[in-house]
């Protein structure tokens, strides 16, 4: 039996739940949708936008650096797929807990699991 996934601490929910290519509003459907989890979005935000290292990102999210590497690789692959192939990108689901912004609360393990909806 696989080990249960550890919740990832997320400090900022996405302002947008998805993106779609110009000129294709409402026409993207079926296998043309790329689903990115909230924790994948958070790694992109922390590493690419906030310019944190993977070690700093791991500390911020409360997970191992090797886990961050895997999440980051997955997120970048999904971004590339959406951009290159003109697919809709949906940001939803994942195993995460929302950070309250208080340092003491950041270290607690109060996980609200949001299961990604299966296709």
Jmol script that loads the backbone (N, CA, C; Angstrom):
load data "model"
ATOM      1  N   UNK A   1       0.842  -1.177   0.000  1.00  0.00           N
ATOM      2  CA  UNK A   1       0.000   0.000   0.000  1.00  0.00           C
ATOM      3  C   UNK A   1       0.892   1.247   0.000  1.00  0.00           C
ATOM      4  N   UNK A   2       0.620   2.212  -0.880  1.00  0.00           N
ATOM      5  CA  UNK A   2       1.479   3.394  -0.952  1.00  0.00           C
ATOM      6  C   UNK A   2       1.325   4.282   0.284  1.00  0.00           C
ATOM      7  N   UNK A   3       2.375   5.011   0.544  1.00  0.00           N
ATOM      8  CA  UNK A   3       2.389   5.942   1.663  1.00  0.00           C
ATOM      9  C   UNK A   3       1.429   7.098   1.375  1.00  0.00           C
ATOM     10  N   UNK A   4       0.670   7.558   2.383  1.00  0.00           N
ATOM     11  CA  UNK A   4      -0.247   8.680   2.132  1.00  0.00           C
ATOM     12  C   UNK A   4       0.522   9.958   1.789  1.00  0.00           C
ATOM     13  N   UNK A   5      -0.066  10.770   0.940  1.00  0.00           N
ATOM     14  CA  UNK A   5       0.579  12.017   0.530  1.00  0.00           C
ATOM     15  C   UNK A   5       0.542  13.023   1.672  1.00  0.00           C
ATOM     16  N   UNK A   6       1.633  13.723   1.855  1.00  0.00           N
ATOM     17  CA  UNK A   6       1.722  14.758   2.873  1.00  0.00           C
ATOM     18  C   UNK A   6       1.103  16.037   2.313  1.00  0.00           C
ATOM     19  N   UNK A   7       0.340  16.719   3.138  1.00  0.00           N
ATOM     20  CA  UNK A   7      -0.264  17.977   2.692  1.00  0.00           C
ATOM     21  C   UNK A   7       0.798  19.037   2.481  1.00  0.00           C
ATOM     22  N   UNK A   8       0.582  19.837   1.485  1.00  0.00           N
ATOM     23  CA  UNK A   8       1.518  20.908   1.153  1.00  0.00           C
ATOM     24  C   UNK A   8       0.909  22.229   1.621  1.00  0.00           C
ATOM     25  N   UNK A   9       1.704  23.071   2.258  1.00  0.00           N
ATOM     26  CA  UNK A   9       1.228  24.358   2.751  1.00  0.00           C
ATOM     27  C   UNK A   9       1.197  25.350   1.588  1.00  0.00           C
ATOM     28  N   UNK A  10       0.042  25.933   1.363  1.00  0.00           N
ATOM     29  CA  UNK A  10      -0.157  26.892   0.279  1.00  0.00           C
ATOM     30  C   UNK A  10      -0.480  28.247   0.896  1.00  0.00           C
ATOM     31  N   UNK A  11       0.246  29.268   0.501  1.00  0.00           N
ATOM     32  CA  UNK A  11       0.074  30.603   1.088  1.00  0.00           C
ATOM     33  C   UNK A  11      -0.769  31.539   0.232  1.00  0.00           C
ATOM     34  N   UNK A  12      -1.028  31.188  -0.994  1.00  0.00           N
ATOM     35  CA  UNK A  12      -1.820  32.062  -1.861  1.00  0.00           C
ATOM     36  C   UNK A  12      -2.604  31.216  -2.861  1.00  0.00           C
ATOM     37  N   UNK A  13      -3.922  31.347  -2.810  1.00  0.00           N
ATOM     38  CA  UNK A  13      -4.757  30.662  -3.792  1.00  0.00           C
ATOM     39  C   UNK A  13      -4.654  31.421  -5.116  1.00  0.00           C
ATOM     40  N   UNK A  14      -4.795  30.717  -6.220  1.00  0.00           N
ATOM     41  CA  UNK A  14      -4.723  31.392  -7.519  1.00  0.00           C
ATOM     42  C   UNK A  14      -5.842  32.429  -7.663  1.00  0.00           C
ATOM     43  N   UNK A  15      -5.523  33.558  -8.256  1.00  0.00           N
ATOM     44  CA  UNK A  15      -6.545  34.574  -8.514  1.00  0.00           C
ATOM     45  C   UNK A  15      -7.495  34.102  -9.613  1.00  0.00           C
ATOM     46  N   UNK A  16      -6.997  33.255 -10.490  1.00  0.00           N
ATOM     47  CA  UNK A  16      -7.804  32.700 -11.578  1.00  0.00           C
ATOM     48  C   UNK A  16      -7.790  31.186 -11.461  1.00  0.00           C
ATOM     49  N   UNK A  17      -8.926  30.564 -11.726  1.00  0.00           N
ATOM     50  CA  UNK A  17      -9.008  29.111 -11.638  1.00  0.00           C
ATOM     51  C   UNK A  17      -8.619  28.426 -12.932  1.00  0.00           C
ATOM     52  N   UNK A  18      -8.378  29.200 -13.959  1.00  0.00           N
ATOM     53  CA  UNK A  18      -7.984  28.599 -15.219  1.00  0.00           C
ATOM     54  C   UNK A  18      -7.679  29.646 -16.273  1.00  0.00           C
ATOM     55  N   UNK A  19      -7.148  29.168 -17.369  1.00  0.00           N
ATOM     56  CA  UNK A  19      -6.791  30.014 -18.501  1.00  0.00           C
ATOM     57  C   UNK A  19      -7.118  29.253 -19.773  1.00  0.00           C
ATOM     58  N   UNK A  20      -7.479  29.997 -20.809  1.00  0.00           N
ATOM     59  CA  UNK A  20      -7.711  29.356 -22.098  1.00  0.00           C
ATOM     60  C   UNK A  20      -7.124  30.216 -23.207  1.00  0.00           C
ATOM     61  N   UNK A  21      -6.758  29.579 -24.310  1.00  0.00           N
ATOM     62  CA  UNK A  21      -6.135  30.310 -25.418  1.00  0.00           C
ATOM     63  C   UNK A  21      -7.083  31.357 -26.008  1.00  0.00           C
ATOM     64  N   UNK A  22      -6.525  32.464 -26.472  1.00  0.00           N
ATOM     65  CA  UNK A  22      -7.332  33.488 -27.134  1.00  0.00           C
ATOM     66  C   UNK A  22      -8.008  32.893 -28.362  1.00  0.00           C
ATOM     67  N   UNK A  23      -9.238  33.294 -28.585  1.00  0.00           N
ATOM     68  CA  UNK A  23      -9.961  32.821 -29.754  1.00  0.00           C
ATOM     69  C   UNK A  23     -10.598  31.457 -29.586  1.00  0.00           C
ATOM     70  N   UNK A  24     -10.406  30.824 -28.415  1.00  0.00           N
ATOM     71  CA  UNK A  24     -10.982  29.496 -28.207  1.00  0.00           C
ATOM     72  C   UNK A  24     -11.916  29.475 -26.997  1.00  0.00           C
ATOM     73  N   UNK A  25     -12.409  30.645 -26.560  1.00  0.00           N
ATOM     74  CA  UNK A  25     -13.269  30.706 -25.393  1.00  0.00           C
ATOM     75  C   UNK A  25     -14.474  29.788 -25.569  1.00  0.00           C
ATOM     76  N   UNK A  26     -14.631  28.877 -24.609  1.00  0.00           N
ATOM     77  CA  UNK A  26     -15.754  27.957 -24.626  1.00  0.00           C
ATOM     78  C   UNK A  26     -15.622  26.802 -25.591  1.00  0.00           C
ATOM     79  N   UNK A  27     -14.579  26.783 -26.415  1.00  0.00           N
ATOM     80  CA  UNK A  27     -14.431  25.719 -27.399  1.00  0.00           C
ATOM     81  C   UNK A  27     -13.431  24.654 -26.967  1.00  0.00           C
ATOM     82  N   UNK A  28     -12.718  24.900 -25.853  1.00  0.00           N
ATOM     83  CA  UNK A  28     -11.762  23.912 -25.346  1.00  0.00           C
ATOM     84  C   UNK A  28     -12.514  22.895 -24.501  1.00  0.00           C
ATOM     85  N   UNK A  29     -12.401  21.658 -24.839  1.00  0.00           N
ATOM     86  CA  UNK A  29     -13.089  20.647 -24.042  1.00  0.00           C
ATOM     87  C   UNK A  29     -12.419  19.294 -24.253  1.00  0.00           C
ATOM     88  N   UNK A  30     -12.923  18.305 -23.518  1.00  0.00           N
ATOM     89  CA  UNK A  30     -12.406  16.940 -23.664  1.00  0.00           C
ATOM     90  C   UNK A  30     -10.957  16.824 -23.279  1.00  0.00           C
ATOM     91  N   UNK A  31     -10.159  16.217 -24.161  1.00  0.00           N
ATOM     92  CA  UNK A  31      -8.744  15.987 -23.855  1.00  0.00           C
ATOM     93  C   UNK A  31      -7.890  17.237 -24.065  1.00  0.00           C
ATOM     94  N   UNK A  32      -8.512  18.372 -24.347  1.00  0.00           N
ATOM     95  CA  UNK A  32      -7.758  19.609 -24.541  1.00  0.00           C
ATOM     96  C   UNK A  32      -7.689  20.437 -23.261  1.00  0.00           C
ATOM     97  N   UNK A  33      -7.939  19.821 -22.120  1.00  0.00           N
ATOM     98  CA  UNK A  33      -7.857  20.498 -20.830  1.00  0.00           C
ATOM     99  C   UNK A  33      -6.693  19.915 -20.041  1.00  0.00           C
ATOM    100  N   UNK A  34      -5.832  20.797 -19.538  1.00  0.00           N
ATOM    101  CA  UNK A  34      -4.718  20.392 -18.685  1.00  0.00           C
ATOM    102  C   UNK A  34      -5.086  20.791 -17.264  1.00  0.00           C
ATOM    103  N   UNK A  35      -5.044  19.827 -16.333  1.00  0.00           N
ATOM    104  CA  UNK A  35      -5.389  20.099 -14.936  1.00  0.00           C
ATOM    105  C   UNK A  35      -4.127  20.210 -14.097  1.00  0.00           C
ATOM    106  N   UNK A  36      -3.970  21.363 -13.439  1.00  0.00           N
ATOM    107  CA  UNK A  36      -2.843  21.612 -12.542  1.00  0.00           C
ATOM    108  C   UNK A  36      -3.397  21.723 -11.125  1.00  0.00           C
ATOM    109  N   UNK A  37      -2.751  21.053 -10.179  1.00  0.00           N
ATOM    110  CA  UNK A  37      -3.217  21.109  -8.792  1.00  0.00           C
ATOM    111  C   UNK A  37      -2.795  22.425  -8.137  1.00  0.00           C
ATOM    112  N   UNK A  38      -3.451  22.753  -7.028  1.00  0.00           N
ATOM    113  CA  UNK A  38      -3.137  23.975  -6.281  1.00  0.00           C
ATOM    114  C   UNK A  38      -1.685  23.948  -5.806  1.00  0.00           C
ATOM    115  N   UNK A  39      -1.202  22.776  -5.367  1.00  0.00           N
ATOM    116  CA  UNK A  39       0.185  22.687  -4.892  1.00  0.00           C
ATOM    117  C   UNK A  39       1.183  22.828  -6.044  1.00  0.00           C
ATOM    118  N   UNK A  40       0.825  22.383  -7.248  1.00  0.00           N
ATOM    119  CA  UNK A  40       1.689  22.609  -8.412  1.00  0.00           C
ATOM    120  C   UNK A  40       1.742  24.105  -8.734  1.00  0.00           C
ATOM    121  N   UNK A  41       0.590  24.754  -8.673  1.00  0.00           N
ATOM    122  CA  UNK A  41       0.538  26.208  -8.877  1.00  0.00           C
ATOM    123  C   UNK A  41       1.430  26.920  -7.856  1.00  0.00           C
ATOM    124  N   UNK A  42       1.367  26.490  -6.593  1.00  0.00           N
ATOM    125  CA  UNK A  42       2.151  27.131  -5.535  1.00  0.00           C
ATOM    126  C   UNK A  42       3.651  26.996  -5.784  1.00  0.00           C
ATOM    127  N   UNK A  43       4.107  25.835  -6.278  1.00  0.00           N
ATOM    128  CA  UNK A  43       5.542  25.690  -6.558  1.00  0.00           C
ATOM    129  C   UNK A  43       5.975  26.624  -7.688  1.00  0.00           C
ATOM    130  N   UNK A  44       5.148  26.766  -8.708  1.00  0.00           N
ATOM    131  CA  UNK A  44       5.451  27.702  -9.799  1.00  0.00           C
ATOM    132  C   UNK A  44       5.504  29.131  -9.249  1.00  0.00           C
ATOM    133  N   UNK A  45       4.535  29.476  -8.407  1.00  0.00           N
ATOM    134  CA  UNK A  45       4.495  30.823  -7.826  1.00  0.00           C
ATOM    135  C   UNK A  45       5.739  31.096  -6.984  1.00  0.00           C
ATOM    136  N   UNK A  46       6.107  30.162  -6.122  1.00  0.00           N
ATOM    137  CA  UNK A  46       7.241  30.373  -5.225  1.00  0.00           C
ATOM    138  C   UNK A  46       8.582  30.381  -5.955  1.00  0.00           C
ATOM    139  N   UNK A  47       8.782  29.432  -6.867  1.00  0.00           N
ATOM    140  CA  UNK A  47      10.081  29.312  -7.536  1.00  0.00           C
ATOM    141  C   UNK A  47      10.232  30.323  -8.672  1.00  0.00           C
ATOM    142  N   UNK A  48       9.244  30.426  -9.543  1.00  0.00           N
ATOM    143  CA  UNK A  48       9.377  31.301 -10.713  1.00  0.00           C
ATOM    144  C   UNK A  48       9.001  32.755 -10.433  1.00  0.00           C
ATOM    145  N   UNK A  49       7.994  32.998  -9.599  1.00  0.00           N
ATOM    146  CA  UNK A  49       7.554  34.364  -9.353  1.00  0.00           C
ATOM    147  C   UNK A  49       8.253  34.990  -8.151  1.00  0.00           C
ATOM    148  N   UNK A  50       8.293  34.249  -7.029  1.00  0.00           N
ATOM    149  CA  UNK A  50       8.923  34.770  -5.809  1.00  0.00           C
ATOM    150  C   UNK A  50      10.441  34.576  -5.811  1.00  0.00           C
ATOM    151  N   UNK A  51      10.953  33.825  -6.777  1.00  0.00           N
ATOM    152  CA  UNK A  51      12.393  33.571  -6.945  1.00  0.00           C
ATOM    153  C   UNK A  51      13.024  32.839  -5.759  1.00  0.00           C
ATOM    154  N   UNK A  52      12.257  31.938  -5.135  1.00  0.00           N
ATOM    155  CA  UNK A  52      12.817  31.114  -4.066  1.00  0.00           C
ATOM    156  C   UNK A  52      13.573  29.943  -4.676  1.00  0.00           C
ATOM    157  N   UNK A  53      14.536  29.415  -3.938  1.00  0.00           N
ATOM    158  CA  UNK A  53      15.193  28.179  -4.366  1.00  0.00           C
ATOM    159  C   UNK A  53      14.248  27.022  -4.058  1.00  0.00           C
ATOM    160  N   UNK A  54      14.568  25.842  -4.577  1.00  0.00           N
ATOM    161  CA  UNK A  54      13.740  24.678  -4.272  1.00  0.00           C
ATOM    162  C   UNK A  54      13.799  24.336  -2.789  1.00  0.00           C
ATOM    163  N   UNK A  55      14.935  24.569  -2.150  1.00  0.00           N
ATOM    164  CA  UNK A  55      15.062  24.323  -0.706  1.00  0.00           C
ATOM    165  C   UNK A  55      14.155  25.281   0.068  1.00  0.00           C
ATOM    166  N   UNK A  56      14.171  26.563  -0.295  1.00  0.00           N
ATOM    167  CA  UNK A  56      13.310  27.546   0.365  1.00  0.00           C
ATOM    168  C   UNK A  56      11.836  27.248   0.116  1.00  0.00           C
ATOM    169  N   UNK A  57      11.522  26.830  -1.094  1.00  0.00           N
ATOM    170  CA  UNK A  57      10.155  26.456  -1.448  1.00  0.00           C
ATOM    171  C   UNK A  57       9.689  25.277  -0.592  1.00  0.00           C
ATOM    172  N   UNK A  58      10.552  24.286  -0.434  1.00  0.00           N
ATOM    173  CA  UNK A  58      10.225  23.111   0.380  1.00  0.00           C
ATOM    174  C   UNK A  58       9.947  23.511   1.824  1.00  0.00           C
ATOM    175  N   UNK A  59      10.771  24.395   2.377  1.00  0.00           N
ATOM    176  CA  UNK A  59      10.564  24.868   3.748  1.00  0.00           C
ATOM    177  C   UNK A  59       9.238  25.610   3.862  1.00  0.00           C
ATOM    178  N   UNK A  60       8.944  26.456   2.898  1.00  0.00           N
ATOM    179  CA  UNK A  60       7.701  27.231   2.892  1.00  0.00           C
ATOM    180  C   UNK A  60       6.476  26.319   2.831  1.00  0.00           C
ATOM    181  N   UNK A  61       6.564  25.255   2.030  1.00  0.00           N
ATOM    182  CA  UNK A  61       5.427  24.360   1.842  1.00  0.00           C
ATOM    183  C   UNK A  61       5.379  23.221   2.858  1.00  0.00           C
ATOM    184  N   UNK A  62       6.437  23.060   3.647  1.00  0.00           N
ATOM    185  CA  UNK A  62       6.457  22.023   4.672  1.00  0.00           C
ATOM    186  C   UNK A  62       6.644  20.622   4.123  1.00  0.00           C
ATOM    187  N   UNK A  63       7.410  20.500   3.037  1.00  0.00           N
ATOM    188  CA  UNK A  63       7.662  19.198   2.410  1.00  0.00           C
ATOM    189  C   UNK A  63       9.146  19.068   2.077  1.00  0.00           C
ATOM    190  N   UNK A  64       9.558  17.897   1.617  1.00  0.00           N
ATOM    191  CA  UNK A  64      10.960  17.654   1.269  1.00  0.00           C
ATOM    192  C   UNK A  64      11.323  18.324  -0.059  1.00  0.00           C
ATOM    193  N   UNK A  65      12.592  18.677  -0.215  1.00  0.00           N
ATOM    194  CA  UNK A  65      13.051  19.291  -1.460  1.00  0.00           C
ATOM    195  C   UNK A  65      12.834  18.366  -2.645  1.00  0.00           C
ATOM    196  N   UNK A  66      13.043  17.072  -2.443  1.00  0.00           N
ATOM    197  CA  UNK A  66      12.842  16.123  -3.545  1.00  0.00           C
ATOM    198  C   UNK A  66      11.377  16.099  -3.986  1.00  0.00           C
ATOM    199  N   UNK A  67      10.472  16.293  -3.045  1.00  0.00           N
ATOM    200  CA  UNK A  67       9.048  16.369  -3.382  1.00  0.00           C
ATOM    201  C   UNK A  67       8.776  17.625  -4.199  1.00  0.00           C
ATOM    202  N   UNK A  68       9.378  18.741  -3.807  1.00  0.00           N
ATOM    203  CA  UNK A  68       9.228  19.994  -4.558  1.00  0.00           C
ATOM    204  C   UNK A  68       9.721  19.810  -5.985  1.00  0.00           C
ATOM    205  N   UNK A  69      10.859  19.137  -6.151  1.00  0.00           N
ATOM    206  CA  UNK A  69      11.407  18.903  -7.488  1.00  0.00           C
ATOM    207  C   UNK A  69      10.400  18.159  -8.359  1.00  0.00           C
ATOM    208  N   UNK A  70       9.792  17.124  -7.821  1.00  0.00           N
ATOM    209  CA  UNK A  70       8.798  16.359  -8.573  1.00  0.00           C
ATOM    210  C   UNK A  70       7.564  17.174  -8.918  1.00  0.00           C
ATOM    211  N   UNK A  71       7.070  17.937  -7.947  1.00  0.00           N
ATOM    212  CA  UNK A  71       5.891  18.779  -8.172  1.00  0.00           C
ATOM    213  C   UNK A  71       6.199  19.844  -9.224  1.00  0.00           C
ATOM    214  N   UNK A  72       7.366  20.464  -9.111  1.00  0.00           N
ATOM    215  CA  UNK A  72       7.782  21.526 -10.036  1.00  0.00           C
ATOM    216  C   UNK A  72       7.930  20.989 -11.464  1.00  0.00           C
ATOM    217  N   UNK A  73       8.548  19.830 -11.612  1.00  0.00           N
ATOM    218  CA  UNK A  73       8.692  19.217 -12.939  1.00  0.00           C
ATOM    219  C   UNK A  73       7.326  18.938 -13.556  1.00  0.00           C
ATOM    220  N   UNK A  74       6.415  18.397 -12.751  1.00  0.00           N
ATOM    221  CA  UNK A  74       5.072  18.099 -13.228  1.00  0.00           C
ATOM    222  C   UNK A  74       4.345  19.381 -13.651  1.00  0.00           C
ATOM    223  N   UNK A  75       4.456  20.427 -12.833  1.00  0.00           N
ATOM    224  CA  UNK A  75       3.790  21.699 -13.129  1.00  0.00           C
ATOM    225  C   UNK A  75       4.331  22.328 -14.413  1.00  0.00           C
ATOM    226  N   UNK A  76       5.641  22.302 -14.586  1.00  0.00           N
ATOM    227  CA  UNK A  76       6.237  22.895 -15.796  1.00  0.00           C
ATOM    228  C   UNK A  76       5.841  22.117 -17.049  1.00  0.00           C
ATOM    229  N   UNK A  77       5.762  20.803 -16.942  1.00  0.00           N
ATOM    230  CA  UNK A  77       5.323  19.982 -18.073  1.00  0.00           C
ATOM    231  C   UNK A  77       3.892  20.338 -18.457  1.00  0.00           C
ATOM    232  N   UNK A  78       3.035  20.516 -17.459  1.00  0.00           N
ATOM    233  CA  UNK A  78       1.641  20.871 -17.728  1.00  0.00           C
ATOM    234  C   UNK A  78       1.529  22.265 -18.343  1.00  0.00           C
ATOM    235  N   UNK A  79       2.301  23.215 -17.838  1.00  0.00           N
ATOM    236  CA  UNK A  79       2.303  24.564 -18.423  1.00  0.00           C
ATOM    237  C   UNK A  79       2.753  24.535 -19.878  1.00  0.00           C
ATOM    238  N   UNK A  80       3.817  23.813 -20.147  1.00  0.00           N
ATOM    239  CA  UNK A  80       4.331  23.709 -21.516  1.00  0.00           C
ATOM    240  C   UNK A  80       3.294  23.074 -22.438  1.00  0.00           C
ATOM    241  N   UNK A  81       2.632  22.023 -21.981  1.00  0.00           N
ATOM    242  CA  UNK A  81       1.610  21.347 -22.774  1.00  0.00           C
ATOM    243  C   UNK A  81       0.479  22.318 -23.123  1.00  0.00           C
ATOM    244  N   UNK A  82       0.008  23.077 -22.123  1.00  0.00           N
ATOM    245  CA  UNK A  82      -1.079  24.028 -22.359  1.00  0.00           C
ATOM    246  C   UNK A  82      -0.659  25.131 -23.333  1.00  0.00           C
ATOM    247  N   UNK A  83       0.543  25.666 -23.159  1.00  0.00           N
ATOM    248  CA  UNK A  83       1.011  26.759 -24.020  1.00  0.00           C
ATOM    249  C   UNK A  83       1.300  26.305 -25.444  1.00  0.00           C
ATOM    250  N   UNK A  84       2.011  25.214 -25.577  1.00  0.00           N
ATOM    251  CA  UNK A  84       2.442  24.755 -26.902  1.00  0.00           C
ATOM    252  C   UNK A  84       1.288  24.198 -27.723  1.00  0.00           C
ATOM    253  N   UNK A  85       0.377  23.477 -27.068  1.00  0.00           N
ATOM    254  CA  UNK A  85      -0.709  22.831 -27.798  1.00  0.00           C
ATOM    255  C   UNK A  85      -2.030  23.599 -27.736  1.00  0.00           C
ATOM    256  N   UNK A  86      -2.026  24.793 -27.166  1.00  0.00           N
ATOM    257  CA  UNK A  86      -3.236  25.614 -27.127  1.00  0.00           C
ATOM    258  C   UNK A  86      -4.357  24.988 -26.337  1.00  0.00           C
ATOM    259  N   UNK A  87      -4.037  24.424 -25.175  1.00  0.00           N
ATOM    260  CA  UNK A  87      -5.047  23.770 -24.344  1.00  0.00           C
ATOM    261  C   UNK A  87      -5.467  24.676 -23.192  1.00  0.00           C
ATOM    262  N   UNK A  88      -6.680  24.442 -22.704  1.00  0.00           N
ATOM    263  CA  UNK A  88      -7.168  25.148 -21.529  1.00  0.00           C
ATOM    264  C   UNK A  88      -6.422  24.620 -20.301  1.00  0.00           C
ATOM    265  N   UNK A  89      -6.061  25.513 -19.373  1.00  0.00           N
ATOM    266  CA  UNK A  89      -5.386  25.136 -18.132  1.00  0.00           C
ATOM    267  C   UNK A  89      -6.343  25.383 -16.977  1.00  0.00           C
ATOM    268  N   UNK A  90      -6.651  24.335 -16.214  1.00  0.00           N
ATOM    269  CA  UNK A  90      -7.516  24.440 -15.038  1.00  0.00           C
ATOM    270  C   UNK A  90      -6.666  24.217 -13.795  1.00  0.00           C
ATOM    271  N   UNK A  91      -6.824  25.076 -12.776  1.00  0.00           N
ATOM    272  CA  UNK A  91      -6.073  24.961 -11.531  1.00  0.00           C
ATOM    273  C   UNK A  91      -7.055  24.576 -10.435  1.00  0.00           C
ATOM    274  N   UNK A  92      -6.915  23.333  -9.936  1.00  0.00           N
ATOM    275  CA  UNK A  92      -7.853  22.832  -8.929  1.00  0.00           C
ATOM    276  C   UNK A  92      -7.316  21.578  -8.266  1.00  0.00           C
ATOM    277  N   UNK A  93      -7.820  21.304  -7.065  1.00  0.00           N
ATOM    278  CA  UNK A  93      -7.516  20.054  -6.370  1.00  0.00           C
ATOM    279  C   UNK A  93      -6.124  19.980  -5.785  1.00  0.00           C
ATOM    280  N   UNK A  94      -5.761  18.795  -5.339  1.00  0.00           N
ATOM    281  CA  UNK A  94      -4.469  18.552  -4.720  1.00  0.00           C
ATOM    282  C   UNK A  94      -4.605  18.331  -3.224  1.00  0.00           C
ATOM    283  N   UNK A  95      -3.516  18.006  -2.571  1.00  0.00           N
ATOM    284  CA  UNK A  95      -3.492  17.817  -1.121  1.00  0.00           C
ATOM    285  C   UNK A  95      -2.765  19.003  -0.516  1.00  0.00           C
ATOM    286  N   UNK A  96      -3.509  19.919   0.083  1.00  0.00           N
ATOM    287  CA  UNK A  96      -2.889  21.130   0.605  1.00  0.00           C
ATOM    288  C   UNK A  96      -3.647  21.640   1.819  1.00  0.00           C
ATOM    289  N   UNK A  97      -2.976  22.479   2.566  1.00  0.00           N
ATOM    290  CA  UNK A  97      -3.611  23.224   3.648  1.00  0.00           C
ATOM    291  C   UNK A  97      -3.302  24.693   3.406  1.00  0.00           C
ATOM    292  N   UNK A  98      -4.287  25.535   3.587  1.00  0.00           N
ATOM    293  CA  UNK A  98      -4.115  26.957   3.336  1.00  0.00           C
ATOM    294  C   UNK A  98      -3.487  27.616   4.551  1.00  0.00           C
ATOM    295  N   UNK A  99      -2.387  28.301   4.337  1.00  0.00           N
ATOM    296  CA  UNK A  99      -1.639  28.983   5.394  1.00  0.00           C
ATOM    297  C   UNK A  99      -2.421  30.205   5.860  1.00  0.00           C
ATOM    298  N   UNK A 100      -2.452  30.409   7.165  1.00  0.00           N
ATOM    299  CA  UNK A 100      -3.166  31.564   7.715  1.00  0.00           C
ATOM    300  C   UNK A 100      -2.307  32.820   7.711  1.00  0.00           C
ATOM    301  N   UNK A 101      -1.025  32.676   7.423  1.00  0.00           N
ATOM    302  CA  UNK A 101      -0.119  33.810   7.424  1.00  0.00           C
ATOM    303  C   UNK A 101       0.605  33.986   8.744  1.00  0.00           C
ATOM    304  N   UNK A 102       0.186  33.248   9.758  1.00  0.00           N
ATOM    305  CA  UNK A 102       0.826  33.301  11.068  1.00  0.00           C
ATOM    306  C   UNK A 102       1.872  32.200  11.131  1.00  0.00           C
ATOM    307  N   UNK A 103       3.102  32.539  11.478  1.00  0.00           N
ATOM    308  CA  UNK A 103       4.198  31.559  11.495  1.00  0.00           C
ATOM    309  C   UNK A 103       3.868  30.332  12.334  1.00  0.00           C
ATOM    310  N   UNK A 104       3.208  30.508  13.497  1.00  0.00           N
ATOM    311  CA  UNK A 104       2.878  29.358  14.345  1.00  0.00           C
ATOM    312  C   UNK A 104       1.917  28.415  13.636  1.00  0.00           C
ATOM    313  N   UNK A 105       0.938  28.975  12.948  1.00  0.00           N
ATOM    314  CA  UNK A 105      -0.033  28.138  12.248  1.00  0.00           C
ATOM    315  C   UNK A 105       0.578  27.431  11.050  1.00  0.00           C
ATOM    316  N   UNK A 106       1.637  27.993  10.488  1.00  0.00           N
ATOM    317  CA  UNK A 106       2.257  27.391   9.314  1.00  0.00           C
ATOM    318  C   UNK A 106       2.847  26.016   9.624  1.00  0.00           C
ATOM    319  N   UNK A 107       3.268  25.790  10.853  1.00  0.00           N
ATOM    320  CA  UNK A 107       3.903  24.514  11.171  1.00  0.00           C
ATOM    321  C   UNK A 107       2.906  23.452  11.615  1.00  0.00           C
ATOM    322  N   UNK A 108       1.654  23.813  11.776  1.00  0.00           N
ATOM    323  CA  UNK A 108       0.660  22.818  12.192  1.00  0.00           C
ATOM    324  C   UNK A 108       0.312  21.901  11.033  1.00  0.00           C
ATOM    325  N   UNK A 109      -0.127  20.714  11.349  1.00  0.00           N
ATOM    326  CA  UNK A 109      -0.478  19.725  10.325  1.00  0.00           C
ATOM    327  C   UNK A 109      -2.002  19.594  10.220  1.00  0.00           C
ATOM    328  N   UNK A 110      -2.677  20.712   9.983  1.00  0.00           N
ATOM    329  CA  UNK A 110      -4.144  20.683   9.867  1.00  0.00           C
ATOM    330  C   UNK A 110      -4.498  20.660   8.385  1.00  0.00           C
ATOM    331  N   UNK A 111      -4.547  19.496   7.833  1.00  0.00           N
ATOM    332  CA  UNK A 111      -4.693  19.340   6.387  1.00  0.00           C
ATOM    333  C   UNK A 111      -6.150  19.250   5.966  1.00  0.00           C
ATOM    334  N   UNK A 112      -6.525  20.090   5.027  1.00  0.00           N
ATOM    335  CA  UNK A 112      -7.819  19.963   4.374  1.00  0.00           C
ATOM    336  C   UNK A 112      -7.526  19.391   3.002  1.00  0.00           C
ATOM    337  N   UNK A 113      -7.840  18.141   2.808  1.00  0.00           N
ATOM    338  CA  UNK A 113      -7.525  17.514   1.525  1.00  0.00           C
ATOM    339  C   UNK A 113      -8.604  17.831   0.501  1.00  0.00           C
ATOM    340  N   UNK A 114      -8.161  18.365  -0.576  1.00  0.00           N
ATOM    341  CA  UNK A 114      -9.032  18.643  -1.709  1.00  0.00           C
ATOM    342  C   UNK A 114      -8.647  17.653  -2.798  1.00  0.00           C
ATOM    343  N   UNK A 115      -9.422  16.619  -2.955  1.00  0.00           N
ATOM    344  CA  UNK A 115      -9.100  15.595  -3.942  1.00  0.00           C
ATOM    345  C   UNK A 115      -9.390  16.110  -5.347  1.00  0.00           C
ATOM    346  N   UNK A 116      -8.413  15.948  -6.181  1.00  0.00           N
ATOM    347  CA  UNK A 116      -8.553  16.361  -7.571  1.00  0.00           C
ATOM    348  C   UNK A 116      -9.608  15.479  -8.230  1.00  0.00           C
ATOM    349  N   UNK A 117     -10.543  16.126  -8.884  1.00  0.00           N
ATOM    350  CA  UNK A 117     -11.602  15.378  -9.555  1.00  0.00           C
ATOM    351  C   UNK A 117     -11.012  14.568 -10.699  1.00  0.00           C
ATOM    352  N   UNK A 118     -11.322  13.293 -10.685  1.00  0.00           N
ATOM    353  CA  UNK A 118     -10.824  12.409 -11.741  1.00  0.00           C
ATOM    354  C   UNK A 118     -11.606  12.678 -13.020  1.00  0.00           C
ATOM    355  N   UNK A 119     -10.975  12.470 -14.108  1.00  0.00           N
ATOM    356  CA  UNK A 119     -11.580  12.745 -15.419  1.00  0.00           C
ATOM    357  C   UNK A 119     -12.866  12.005 -15.610  1.00  0.00           C
TER     358      UNK A 119
END
end "model"
wireframe off; spacefill off
backbone 0.3
color backbone group
